[in-house]
Amino acid sequence: MVGRAIALDLASDDDLQVVSADVSKEALEPLEGAGGVTTVQADLSRKEEVEAVIAGADIVVGAVPGFMGYRTVRTVIEAGVDIVDISFFPEDFRGLDPIARERGVRCLVDFGVAPGCSNLICGRVSESFGRVDRFLCMVGGLPEERRLPWEYQAPFSPADVIEEYTRIARIVRDGRIVSLPPLTESELIDFEGVGTLEAFLTDGLRSLLLVEGIPDMVEKTLRYPGYIDKVKLLADSGFFSIEPRRTGNGDVVPLELTSQLLFDAWKQDPGDRDLTVMRVEAQGESKKGQPVSSVWDMLDRYDDGSRTSSMARTTGYTCTAGVRMLASGLWKVQGASPPEDVGRDRVCFEFVMDQLRARGIEFRMTEV
């Protein structure tokens, strides 16, 4: 869903030719016949097929499932090709940096909405403030129509969503990385145009955990109120367990069965309208020694004209901004770079924000 939005957006540039590859013929069919897009059916879990697809490419976009992401990016880097990646792989991106430097490759990782835009803003405030004392990101993708019982639809695999609810949440508190249970420290927050939402801890800071000099950093996921109690009920009852359970018909892994059931319950059908809501807050001290804080708000909705979901828009168009930034030569740094590094460069930051604004995605910043 996101990869299709990326391919179509890049193909709208006269000077870009786009090849879109996927193992699924069905996934490629909506792109067939689209101007400027060539489709290739390929098993991207196979290194040799990745190498064949990217032969002759100037820039690659990695939009594969997270478990395939790291090795796919490494294959691209080893081939000497620049890449912008949104696979959000679990491995430490720093392992790719020496390889990219050796090959003279520019690699941007986690270049989506969150992680992505949140990191860009963190990098920008780190550069513009004299000191950042606190950084908070709250973000969520939600259906516009609230249907019981879940009032939620998954824009990607239910198993990946469930992982957010089971993985330990790492935050920075008093200058130290602290591990806390996910789904905790919940609070109700009001958002203009949406109403009251529920915010709770998840493990979303990723590379921001490596940023030095910010003593308090937190990321929270946003859902409609009441959602967290339903997820906790499943978790506490063992539905997310990976330990096989004996039944009359053999062994069953609870998480696998739960994922299958929730796939139907959380399925986002074509035409289902969604929204993405995000708030980033930064507090600290100005370069003149005065207290300063900024709040960045973004609300995006399903696009009726292009029939593109908000999550595909916000994630995909941040990624395509990164591609155009590389193609134009604005970002010259060789190696594997997280978005916060890009955010520290004012010209590159403004380029990405201008690209998003041109597509109707705008962060409204208020400063105190």
Secondary structure, 3 states (H helix, E strand, C coil): CHHHHHHHHHHCCCCCCEEEEECCHHHHHHHCCCCCEEEEECCCCCHHHHHHHHCCCCEEEECCCHHHHHHHHHHHHHCCCEEEECCCCCCCHHHHHHHHHHHCCEEECCCEECCEHHHHHHHHHHHHCCEEEEEEEEEEEEECCCCCCCCCCCCCCHHHHHHHHHCCEEEEECCEEEEECCCCCCEEEEECCCEEEEEEECCCCHHHHHCCCCCEEEEEEEECCCHHHHHHHHHHCCCCCCCCEEECCEEECHHHHHHHHHHHHCCCCCCCCEEEEEEEEEEEECCCCCEEEEEEEEEEECECCCCECHHHHHHHHHHHHHHHHHHCCCCCCCEEECHHHHHCCHHHHHHHHHHHHHCCCCCEEEEC
